[in-house]
Amino acid sequence: MLRRLGLFGRTVLTAHPARLVAVAFGSVILLGALLLSLPGAAADRTGSGLLTSLFTATSAVCVTGLVVVDTGTHWSAFGEGVVLALIQVGGFGIMTLASLLALLVSGRLRLRMQLTAQAETKSLGMGDVRRVLLGVAGTTLAVELSVATVLALRLRFGYDRGIGESVYSGVFHAVSAFNNAGFALHTDSLSGYADDPFILLPVATAVILGGLGFPVLLELLRHRERRRRTGRRNWSLHTKLTLLTSAALLTAGTVLTFALEWSHRGTLGPYGAGEKLLQGFFHSAMSRTAGFNAIDTGALQSSTLLVTCVLMFIGGGSAGTAGGIKVTTFAVLGVAILAEVRGEPAAEAMGRRIAPSVLRQALTVALLGIGLVITATITLLTMMDATFERVLFEVVSAFGTVGLSTGITADVPGAGQVVLILLMFIGRIGPITLVSALALRERTRRYQLPEERPIIG
């Protein structure tokens, strides 16, 4: 049926199927904004403005976490339920569609250039599609249920909360964490649990797992079974790069936050060494891109804000719930730089040669991301009276779909909120659609032009 509709028809999907991602997410955002604008969605039953509803719906579907109104006090139980549903749909949809597009690009799905037709004709690798859908659903349910159980038990017996409140809060924050959304029911996010590892560590674990991406999680599970049978570990280059780079960035973020904020009274200063290490780790994990905070982000020193901006811009793994340009993009660029410095003819990593097309795609995604951040920062600086570092932080947080804020989100004017909405949307689906489009348009040329080397540097 969708195939016969003009919007979803042959002209759109044949051109490149990644457009389906933008159409699907845009439709869900509009539906969510409509539901949140209903009077019953607001706690005071008077309704919310269209821009507020649209901003919240975009932030939820794009699993960002930036808010212009407090989630726990502004929205009613119905409104919070809508936000939670949008987070779940957004996270599940991102992991599913990104994984399917990755399969399509790699040629493992024997498709023409259409995704919706595969459900109708059953001639487009339904086994692969079923495996992706079931895998994403099973992984999501297992992680969210486990984390929700731990959080609910801690709130019930550690803070003497009621059973219903404990379960609801545990489920909400577990879903928000695994989907890297960063929405919290408390005005100060998770600052009330800044010294509680039984709250912060389960949330950080869910964030890290969601940020690795479904292809990596699936490969880890498969190779665990294979290693039991054969005793060998044979991970793909994508998994190796994702795990190694994620671990390196997580460690670097922890150490730098720990060191830079050690004596700062507004953040880590009042805490003991163990608590400082816990909060440094938590902040580093949240910068990758969840948006919860256990310390006051607005009180961070300029050096720490810059470190956080770098982590937010890089983001997490491909086909996961994290945003940013992705750790594999960052790793591939690093490998290319290292090869050029060494004078090697090709970029190689872990016994594998990286295709030139992948290098070009990584460079394109990174440079376009930088250009988008610069443009949005300049635009917002002309609209509001805020320091450069705070505006830049807000822009990078939106582009990386992080949700961390120095506290200026609610002060952004209407036109600036529109800029952030577009930034969250582009930051969420942009890398997915861009890389898919570039890969699917790749073609072999039967001739080569004469080579010439312009002066560099």
C-alpha positions in Angstrom: 0.0 0.0 0.0 2.8 2.5 1.0 4.4 1.8 -2.3 1.4 3.2 -4.2 1.5 6.4 -2.2 3.3 9.3 -3.8 5.2 10.3 -0.7 6.5 6.7 -0.2 6.5 5.8 -3.9 9.1 4.7 -6.3 10.5 8.2 -7.0 11.5 8.7 -3.3 12.8 5.2 -2.4 14.4 4.4 -5.7 16.4 7.6 -5.5 17.8 6.5 -2.2 16.0 4.5 0.6 17.7 6.5 3.4 15.0 9.1 2.8 12.6 6.7 4.5 14.4 7.4 7.8 13.7 11.1 7.6 10.1 10.6 6.6 9.4 8.1 9.3 11.0 10.1 12.1 9.4 13.3 10.9 6.0 11.7 11.0 6.5 10.4 14.5 7.7 13.8 15.7 4.6 15.5 14.3 2.3 12.9 15.9 4.1 13.3 19.3 3.9 17.1 19.1 0.1 16.8 18.5 -0.4 14.5 21.5 1.8 16.7 23.8 -0.2 19.8 22.8 -3.4 18.3 24.1 -4.7 19.9 27.3 -4.5 16.6 29.2 -0.8 16.3 28.5 0.1 19.2 30.7 0.0 18.9 34.5 -2.1 22.1 34.8 -4.5 20.8 32.1 -4.2 24.0 30.2 -2.1 22.6 27.4 1.3 23.5 26.1 2.3 25.8 23.2 2.9 24.2 19.8 6.6 25.1 19.8 7.1 23.6 23.3 5.3 20.4 22.2 7.3 20.2 19.0 10.6 20.9 20.8 9.9 18.2 23.4 8.7 15.7 20.8 11.8 16.2 18.6 14.0 15.9 21.7 12.3 12.6 22.7 12.2 11.0 19.2 15.7 12.0 18.5 16.6 10.7 22.0 18.4 14.0 22.9 17.1 15.1 26.2 17.2 18.9 25.8 14.0 20.4 27.4 12.5 23.9 27.6 10.1 22.8 30.4 10.8 20.5 33.3 9.7 17.0 32.4 8.6 15.9 36.0 6.6 19.0 36.8 5.2 20.4 33.5 3.8 17.2 32.0 1.0 15.1 33.4 1.1 11.3 33.7 -0.3 11.1 30.2 2.3 13.6 28.9 5.1 11.7 30.6 3.8 8.5 29.0 3.8 10.1 25.6 7.4 11.3 26.1 8.4 7.8 27.2 6.7 6.2 24.2 8.4 8.6 21.8 11.8 7.8 23.4 11.2 4.1 23.0 10.0 4.4 19.4 12.8 6.8 18.5 15.5 4.5 20.0 14.1 1.3 18.6 13.6 2.9 15.2 17.1 4.3 15.0 18.7 1.0 15.8 16.5 -0.9 13.5 16.6 1.4 10.5 20.3 2.1 10.8 21.0 -1.7 11.0 18.9 -2.4 8.0 20.6 0.4 6.0 23.9 -1.0 7.0 22.9 -4.4 5.7 21.6 -2.8 2.6 24.9 -0.9 2.0 27.0 -3.9 2.7 25.1 -5.9 0.1 23.8 -8.5 2.6 20.3 -7.7 1.7 19.5 -8.7 -1.9 17.3 -5.6 -2.5 16.5 -3.2 -5.1 16.7 0.3 -3.7 13.5 0.0 -1.7 12.8 -0.8 1.9 9.0 -0.8 2.1 8.7 -3.1 -0.9 10.5 -5.8 1.0 7.6 -6.2 3.3 5.2 -6.6 0.4 7.1 -8.7 -2.1 9.1 -10.8 0.4 11.9 -10.8 -2.1 14.2 -8.6 -0.2 16.0 -10.7 2.4 13.2 -11.1 5.0 15.4 -13.4 7.0 17.9 -10.6 7.6 15.1 -8.1 8.4 13.5 -10.5 10.9 16.8 -11.1 12.6 17.4 -7.4 13.0 13.9 -6.7 14.3 13.9 -9.5 16.8 17.5 -8.8 17.8 16.9 -5.1 18.5 13.6 -5.8 20.3 15.2 -8.6 22.4 18.3 -6.6 23.3 16.2 -3.5 24.2 13.8 -5.4 26.4 16.6 -7.4 28.2 18.7 -4.3 29.0 15.8 -2.0 30.0 14.2 -4.7 32.2 17.4 -5.5 34.0 18.3 -1.8 34.6 14.7 -0.9 35.6 14.7 -3.8 38.2 18.0 -2.6 39.8 16.8 1.0 39.9 13.4 0.1 41.3 14.9 -2.1 44.0 17.3 0.7 45.0 14.7 3.4 45.2 12.3 1.1 47.1 14.8 -0.1 49.8 17.5 2.6 49.7 15.2 5.6 49.6 12.0 4.2 51.0 9.9 5.2 48.0 6.6 3.6 47.3 6.4 0.5 45.2 4.5 2.2 42.4 6.8 5.2 42.4 9.9 3.0 42.5 8.8 0.9 39.6 7.6 3.8 37.4 10.8 5.8 38.1 13.0 2.7 37.4 11.3 2.0 34.1 11.3 5.6 32.9 15.0 6.2 33.7 16.0 2.7 32.3 14.2 3.4 29.0 15.7 6.9 28.9 19.2 5.6 29.6 19.4 2.7 27.2 18.0 4.9 24.4 20.5 7.6 25.4 17.7 10.1 25.8 18.7 11.8 29.1 15.1 12.7 30.1 14.7 12.6 33.9 11.8 13.0 36.2 13.7 15.2 38.6 14.4 18.9 38.1 18.1 18.4 38.8 18.3 15.2 36.7 20.3 12.7 38.8 22.1 15.1 41.0 20.2 13.8 44.0 22.0 10.5 43.6 25.5 12.0 42.9 27.2 9.7 45.5 25.1 6.6 44.9 26.8 4.0 42.7 23.7 1.8 42.8 21.9 4.4 40.8 24.6 6.0 38.6 26.4 2.8 37.5 23.3 0.9 36.2 22.3 4.1 34.3 25.8 4.5 32.9 25.9 0.8 31.9 22.6 1.1 30.0 23.9 4.3 28.3 27.1 2.6 27.2 25.4 -0.5 25.9 22.8 1.5 23.9 25.6 3.7 22.6 27.7 0.7 21.3 25.1 -0.1 18.6 23.1 -3.2 17.8 25.6 -4.7 15.3 28.3 -4.6 18.0 26.0 -6.0 20.7 24.8 -8.8 18.3 28.4 -9.7 17.3 29.5 -9.8 21.0 26.6 -12.2 21.8 27.3 -14.4 18.8 31.0 -14.6 19.3 30.5 -15.5 23.0 28.7 -18.6 21.9 31.3 -19.3 19.1 34.2 -18.9 21.5 32.6 -21.5 23.8 32.6 -23.9 20.9 35.9 -23.1 19.2 37.9 -21.1 21.8 38.6 -18.4 19.3 37.6 -14.7 19.2 37.2 -13.3 15.7 35.6 -9.9 15.9 35.0 -7.7 12.8 37.0 -4.5 12.3 33.9 -2.5 13.0 33.4 -4.1 16.4 37.1 -3.8 17.3 37.2 -0.1 16.4 34.0 0.6 18.2 35.0 -1.1 21.4 38.6 0.2 21.5 37.7 3.8 20.6 34.8 3.9 23.0 36.9 2.6 25.9 39.7 5.1 25.1 37.3 8.0 24.9 35.4 6.9 28.1 38.8 6.6 30.0 40.1 9.9 28.7 36.8 11.7 29.6 36.9 10.2 33.1 40.5 11.2 33.8 40.2 14.7 32.4 36.9 15.4 34.2 38.4 14.0 37.4 41.6 16.1 37.1 40.1 19.3 35.9 37.3 19.5 38.4 39.1 17.9 41.3 39.2 21.1 43.5 36.4 23.0 41.9 33.9 23.7 44.7 31.0 24.0 42.3 31.3 20.4 41.0 33.7 17.7 42.4 35.4 19.8 45.1 33.2 18.8 48.1 33.3 15.1 47.4 35.8 12.4 48.5 38.2 10.8 46.0 36.0 7.7 45.3 32.9 9.9 44.7 34.9 12.2 42.4 36.0 9.2 40.4 32.4 7.9 40.2 31.1 11.3 39.0 34.0 11.7 36.6 33.1 8.4 35.0 29.4 9.1 35.0 29.9 12.5 33.3 32.2 11.0 30.7 29.7 8.2 30.0 26.8 10.7 29.7 28.8 12.9 27.3 28.6 9.9 24.8 25.5 10.8 24.5 22.9 10.5 27.2 22.4 13.8 28.9 21.8 12.8 32.5 23.9 14.8 35.0 25.0 14.1 38.6 26.9 17.4 38.9 25.9 20.9 37.8 26.9 21.1 34.1 26.6 24.9 34.2 29.2 25.1 36.9 31.9 23.1 34.9 35.1 25.0 34.1 35.7 26.1 30.6 38.3 23.4 30.0 35.9 20.7 31.1 33.2 22.1 28.9 35.5 21.9 25.9 36.4 18.3 26.7 32.7 17.5 27.0 32.0 19.2 23.6 34.6 17.0 21.9 33.1 13.8 23.5 29.6 14.9 22.5 30.6 15.7 18.9 32.2 12.3 18.5 29.3 10.5 20.1 28.9 6.7 20.2 28.7 3.7 17.9 26.9 3.3 14.6 23.4 1.9 14.4 23.0 2.6 18.1 21.0 5.1 20.2 23.9 7.5 20.6 24.4 10.5 18.3 27.5 12.4 17.1 29.6 11.7 14.1 30.2 8.2 15.6 33.3 6.6 17.1 34.1 4.6 14.0 34.2 7.9 11.9 36.6 9.3 14.5 38.7 6.1 14.5 38.9 5.9 10.7 40.1 9.5 10.5 42.7 8.8 13.1 43.9 5.8 11.2 44.1 7.9 8.0 46.1 10.6 9.7 48.5 8.0 11.2 49.0 6.4 7.8 49.8 9.8 6.2 52.2 10.7 8.9 54.0 7.4 8.5 54.0 7.8 4.7 52.1 4.6 4.1 50.2 4.1 0.8 47.0 2.9 2.5 45.2 3.3 5.8 45.4 0.0 7.7 44.0 -1.0 11.1 44.2 -4.3 12.9 45.4 -6.3 9.9 42.8 -4.8 7.6 43.0 -2.1 4.8 40.3 0.5 5.0 38.7 1.3 1.7 39.3 4.8 0.2 35.5 5.2 -0.1 35.1 4.8 3.7 37.8 7.4 4.3 36.0 9.8 2.1 32.7 9.1 3.8 34.3 9.7 7.3 35.8 12.9 6.2 32.5 14.1 4.7 30.5 13.3 7.8 33.1 15.0 10.1 33.5 18.2 8.0 29.7 18.6 7.4 29.2 18.2 11.2 31.7 20.9 11.9 30.1 23.2 9.4 26.7 22.6 10.8 27.8 23.3 14.4 29.6 26.5 13.3 26.6 27.8 11.4 24.2 27.0 14.2 26.5 28.6 16.8 26.8 31.8 14.9 23.0 31.9 14.3 22.2 31.5 18.0 24.8 34.0 19.1 23.0 36.7 17.0 19.7 35.8 18.8 20.5 35.7 22.5 22.7 37.2 25.1 24.8 34.3 26.2 28.5 33.5 26.3 30.2 31.8 23.3 31.1 28.7 25.3 27.6 28.2 26.6 26.0 28.6 23.2 28.6 26.3 21.6 27.9 23.7 24.3 24.2 23.9 23.6 24.7 23.5 19.9 27.0 20.6 20.1 24.7 18.9 22.6 21.8 19.3 20.2 23.8 18.1 17.2 25.2 15.1 19.1 21.7 14.4 20.5 23.2 14.5 24.0 20.9 16.6 26.1 23.5 18.1 28.5 23.0 21.8 29.0 24.6 24.6 30.9 21.0 25.8 31.8 20.3 28.2 28.9 17.8 26.0 26.9 14.7 27.5 28.5 16.1 31.0 27.7 16.5 30.3 24.0 14.0 32.5 22.0 11.5 30.9 19.7 13.5 31.2 16.6 16.5 29.7 18.4 14.4 26.8 19.5 13.5 26.1 15.9 17.3 26.1 15.1 17.8 23.6 17.9 14.9 21.4 16.6 16.4 21.3 13.2 19.8 20.6 14.7 18.5 17.7 16.7 16.7 16.2 13.8 19.7 16.6 11.4 22.1 15.4 14.1 20.0 12.3 14.7 19.3 11.1 11.2 21.8 13.0 9.2 24.9 10.7 9.6 22.7 7.7 8.9 21.1 9.0 5.7 24.3 10.7 4.5 26.5 7.7 4.7 23.8 5.4 3.3 23.3 7.8 0.4 27.0 8.1 -0.4 27.5 4.4 -0.2 24.5 3.5 -2.4 25.5 6.1 -5.1 29.0 4.7 -5.4 29.7 3.5 -8.9 32.7 2.4 -10.9 34.2 4.7 -13.5 35.6 3.2 -16.6 38.3 5.9 -17.0 40.5 8.1 -14.8 41.4 11.7 -15.3 45.1 12.9 -15.4 46.5 13.2 -11.9 47.7 16.5 -10.5 48.8 17.4 -6.9 47.8 20.8 -5.6 50.0 22.3 -2.8 48.8 21.3 0.7 49.8 23.2 3.8 
